[in-house]
Amino acid sequence: MLATLQNKKKVQNGWAMYDWANSVYSLVITSTIFPVYYNNVTKAIDGSDKVNFFGFEMINTVLYSYSISFSFLIIALISPLLSGIADSTGKKLSFMKFFAYLGAISCVGLFFFDGSNLEFGIICSVLASIGYAGSIVFYNAYLPEISEEKEYDFLSAKGFALGYIGSVILLILNLLMIQFPEAFMIPDGGIAARLSFLITGVWWAGFAQITFNVLPKNPFGKNVTREILSKGYKEIRKVFFEVRKIGVMNKFLASFFFYSMGVQTVMYLAASFGDKELGLPGDQLILTILIIQFVAIIGSYFFAFLSKKYGNKSSLVIMVIIWIFICGAAYYVYTVYEFFALAFVVGLVMGGIQSLSRSTFSKLIPESTTDHASYFSFYDVTEKMAIVLGTFSYGVIEQLTGSMRNSSLTLGIFFLVGLGFLLLVTIPKSQLNAS
């Protein structure tokens, strides 16, 4: 029994380490260094922020918003079928590896992006995003397979906490490289920024080996057949009809969709907001993101503790309400200290809402099923479509009004709708087969 417990702990720790491995992409590429670098290298000598992308002229930050939307639209379209195939064949780990390596290699490719090859840079960033999002579908699906329901909240929080810690360590190293390139024998800060993209890819693929070596390859002993595509389609179709019957899951996914539109858009475009609306230099923007990461570690565990005491729904409601106030406050932020204060609050609820959303959904999956990837594909597609619509609407509003402040204010509406659906949810104390 002790050996079994030791092995279970090893698998759970290995699973959580994938957050350590891939979260550097979220922090370095999507949130801090790449957006700042991208804005700098895509500005014209005269200060214009217009770029030409395959013959289309648009604002650089709008193009970036659209590229994020496109990448998550792709993964939202293909992940349900892939999840069905993974569940029907037992190849979940293989799919996870494929997307992880795609993302890591694409990060390495960004080293060669210098502004003169805009199309190449956007393509690499899109492929990196697809790799990240695709691997997460299968990573999340392991949570109910390697732990018991009572462990979901804290194991999920542990993963996010490790992710925040690991990504902060790498970001600090990258920041030192950019600020003091001569100390690292690097010609200038621009080359240092590009090296950070390369290091991110190596870190991601390297530490992912810990996870790949301990996760079960085919825990339910399913066989691969020639009808792999048709079986995948049938699997996801079966789960789709099962999900439709679980009322509490439908309401939760509706709520998750709307508040994720806000959460994920803030994650992806906070640095761009600070750069364009406040004119903050790169080091202050990265310091802001560091504040968010450190506080998010505390937030993940704090809200996991709160959910244990008062329930998942109460914790989620509190966080969504805080997010609504964040969106309103962002419209009136004009100084660096106000931005830092807002970042502190964002960090507190960012880690908590992501961690608790994942563990809450795990509790709603029927205990009798082995189709965890297919169930989690609905969760992940919901999140990806939220990112698509959130970042796209953010870009459209900026393009129409000329201000990212108006876009930030609009995010508050998404949180309000999400809160409305969340109040209709009755989260059971044990997993349900129907509601």
N, C-alpha and C positions, 0 to 999 in steps of 0.2 A: 504493500500500500504506500509505503514511504517513497519507493522508487517511482510509483505512478504519480504521486504528488510532486516529486522533484521534476519529473518529465513534463508535467502539466505547467509548472512554474517556468520551466525553460522555454516551452513553446509560447507561453503568454508573453514572457520578456522578449523573445525573439520577434513575435508579432508586433509588439509596441515599438521595437527598434526601427521598423519601417517608417514610422513617423519621424524618427531621428534622421533617417536616410533621405526621405523625399521632401521634408519641410524646408530644406535649404532652398529648394526651387521656389517655393511659395514666398519666402522672405527675400532672397537675393534677386531672383528673376522677376517675379510679379509685383513685389511690394516696394523694393528700395532701389538697388543699384541700377538694374536695367531700365526702369522707367525714367530715372534721372539721366542716365547715359543716353537713352533713346531721344529724350527731349533735346539734349545738348547737340547731338550729332545730326539731328534732323532740322535744326534751325538754320536758316540762311544767314549769310554774312551780314545782311541788312537787318537781321532780327526777325524776319518773317517766319511764321510758324506753318506756312503752307508747304505741302510736299506733293510730289507727283508719284503716284503708285500705279504702275501699269497703265499710264496715260490718264488716270483720274486725279484731279487736283482736290485736295482736302486738307483740313487742319491736322497736324501731326497727332495730337492727343485724341482726336475723333477717330483717326485711322487705327490707333492703338486700341481704343474701346471696341471698334468693330472687329478687329482681329481676335480679340478675346471672345467676343460673341460668336464668331464663326467657329473657333476651335471647339467651344463647348457645344455648339449645335451639332457638329460632326459626331462628337462622342455620345451625345444624347440620341442620335439616330442609330448608331451602331451598337451601343452597349447592351440594349435589351437582347438582341440576337446573340451577341457574344456570351452574355450571361446564361442564356438558355443552353447554348452549346457547352459552356463550362459545367453547368449543373448536370446535363445529360451524359457527359463523357467523363466527368471527374477531372477535367483539365484546368481547373481554376488557377492553380499555381503557374502553369505554363503561360496562360494569358496575362497574369500579373507580371511575370518576368518580361514578356514581350513589350508591354507598354512601358514598364520601368526603363528598359534599355533604350526604347525609342526616345523617351523623354531625356534621359541622360546624354545620349549621343547628340541630340538636338541642342542641348545646353552647351556642349563642347563646340558645336557648329557656330554658336553666337560669338565665339572668340574672333571669328573672321568677319564679323559685321562692324563696319567702320563709318556708316552713314552714306557712303557712295554707292553701296549695294543694298538699298532699302528693301527691295523685293526679297532678297536672300534673307535679310534679318527678320522680316515679318514671317516668312515661311518657316524659318527655324523656331521662332517664338511660338508660332501656331502648333507646330509638331511637338514642341516641348510641352505645351499646354495639353495637347491630346494625350501624350504619354503619361503625364501626371494624372489627369482626370480618369483615364482608362485604368490605370493600375489601382486607383483608389476604389473602384467598383468592386474588384475582387479582394482587395485588402479588407475592406469593411465587412465583406461577406463571411470572413473567417471568425469575426467576433462571437456570434452565437454558437460556433462549432468548437471553440477552444475554451469556453468559459460557461459558467452557470449564470442564470438570470440575476442573481444577487451580486454577481461580480461585474456586470456590464458597465455600470456608471463609473466605478473607480478604475477599471481597466481601460475604458475609453479615455478617461481623464489622464491616465498614465501615458497613453500614447501621445495625446496632444501635448502634455507637459514635456515629454522627451523631445518632441518635435520642436517646441519653442526653445528648449535649452540648446539642442544641437545647432539649430539655425542661427541662434544668437552668437554661439562660439565662432562659427564660420563667418558670419557677418562682421564681427569685430576684427577678425584677421583680415578680411577683405577691405574693411574701412582703413585699417592701419596701412595696408598696401597702397591704397589710393591717396591717403594723406601724406605718407612718407615713402614714396616710391624708391628714393635713392637708398634707403635703408635695406630694401629688398633687391637692390641692383636692378630696378625696373626703370626704363627711360622716363616715363611720365604717368600721371594719374589715369589717362585714357587707356593706355596699355594695361595698367593695373586693373581697371574696371573690366576689360575684356578677359584678363586672366581669371578674374573672379567667376566669370561664366564657365570657363573651362574647369576650374576647381570644383564648382558646383556639380557639374556632370560627373566628375570622377568620384566625388563624395557620395553622390546619390547611388551610383552603380556599385561602389565599393561597400558601403555599409549595408546595402540591400542584401548582400550575400549572407549576412547574419540571419536575416529573416528567411531567405530562400532555403537555407540549410536546416531549419527547424520546423517550418510549417509542413503539415501532412500533405502529401502529394495527391492522394485519392482516398480520403477517409471513409467513403461509403462504398468503395470497391466497384465503381461504375466502369463499364467497358466502352471503348471507342468502336463505333460501327461505321460502315460506309455511308449511311444516311445521316451524316453529322449535321448538315444544314437543316434538313427536315426535322430531325429530332430537336435541334435547338429551337426552331420555330414553334414546334408543338409544346415544348417545355415552357417557353415564355408565354404562350397563349393560355396554357393551363393555369399558370400562376396569375396571369392577368384577370381571369375570371374568379380566381380565389380572392384576389385583392378587392375586387368589386363587392364581394359579399361581406368583407370586414369593414363595417361602417366606421369604427373608431380609427382604423388605419387611413381611410379616405379623408376623414376630417383632419387628421394630423398632417397628412401629406399636403392638403390644401393650405393649411397654416404654414407649414414648413416652406412651401413654395413662395409664399408672399414675403415672409420675413427673411428668407434667404436671398431674395432679390436685393434687399437692402444690405444685409451682412456681407455678402460676397462682393457686391459692387464697391463697398467701402474698402474692403481688403485690397482689391485690385487697383483702385484709383485714388487712394488717399495721398500717395506721394505726388501724383500728378496735380491734385488739388492744392497741396502745399506749395508746389513749385510755381504753378501758374497764377493762383489767386493771391498768395501771400508773398511770392517772390523769395521763398526761403532758399538759402544755399544748400547744396547737396549734403553737407555734413549735418546740418540741423534737421533735414528731412530724415536722414538715416538714424539720427538720435531719437527722433519721434517714433520711428518704427521699433527701435530697441526698447523704448518705454512700453510700447504696446506688448511686445513679446514677453518682457519680464512680468508685467502685471497679468498677462494672460495665463501664465503658469499658476499664479495664485487663484485667478478666477476659475480655472478648470476644476481645481480641487474644492474651492469654496462652494461652488454651485453643486458639485457632486455631493458634498456634505449636506447642503441645504435640501437637495432632492431626497436624500436618505431620511431626513427629519420631517420634511413637509410634503414630499412627493414631487415627481418630475414636472407635473403641470404647473404647480405654484412657482417653481424655480424658473420655468420657461416664461411664464406670464410676467414675472418681475423683470427678467432680462429684456423682453420685447418692449416693455414700457420704458425702460432706460434707453433703449435704442431710439425710440420715438423722440425723446428729449435730445438725444445726440444730434439727430438730423435737424431739429429746429435750431439748436445752438450753433451748428456748423455755418448756418447762413449769416450769423453775426460775428464770426471769428475773424479778427483782423490783425492780431499781434501774435508773435511767436509764443509768448507765455500762455495765451488763450488756446493756441493750437496744442501745446504740450499738455495742458489740463484736459482738453478734450480727448487727446490720445490716451491719457491715463484711464479715463472712463471707458473708452472704446476697448482697451486691453482687458479691462475687468470683465466685460460681458462677451467679448469675442471668443475667448477660449472656452468659457462656460457654455455658450449657446451652441457651439459646434460639437463639443464633447457630449453634452446632454441630449442633443437632437439625435446623434448616432445611437446612443445607448437606449433612448426612449423607443426609437423605431425597432431596435432589436427585441425589445420586450413585447412588441405587437405581432411579431412573426409567430405563426402557429408552431407549437412545440413539436408536432408530429412530422413536420416537413424536413426534407434534406435539400430543398431547392433554395439555399440561402443566397446564392449569387443572383438568382432570378428575382427574389424579393428585394434584395438590395439594389438591383438595377433600377427598380421603380423609385427607390429613395434617391439614387444618384442621378437618374434622369430628371427627377423633379428639381434637384439642386442645380444641374447643368442648365436646364431650361430657365431657371431663375437667374442664373448668371448671364445667359444669352439676352434675356429681356431686360435685366437690370442694367448691364453695361451698355446695351444698345440704346435704351431709352435715355440713359445718362448722356451718351454721345449726341443723340438727336436733340435733346433739350439744350445742351451746350451750343450746338450748331445753330439752333433757332434763336436762342436768346443771347448768345455770346458770353455766358457766364456759367461756371461750374457751380456757383452758389445756388442757382435755381434748380440745377440737377440734384444737388444734395437735399434741398427742401422737399423735392418730389419723393425721395426715398422714404420720408416719413409716412407718406400715404400707403406705401407697400407694407410697412410695419403695422399700421393701423388695421389694414385688412387682415393681415396675418394674426393679429391679436384677436380679431373678431372670430375667426375660425378656431383659434386655440381655446377660446372660452367655451366653445361647443364640444370640445373633446373631453371625454371621461376616460382617463388612462387607468386601466385595470392594474391591480396589484400582482396579477399573474398573467401569463400569456393567454391570449384568446384565440379561439378557432373561428369565431364569428362574433358579430355585434349587430 
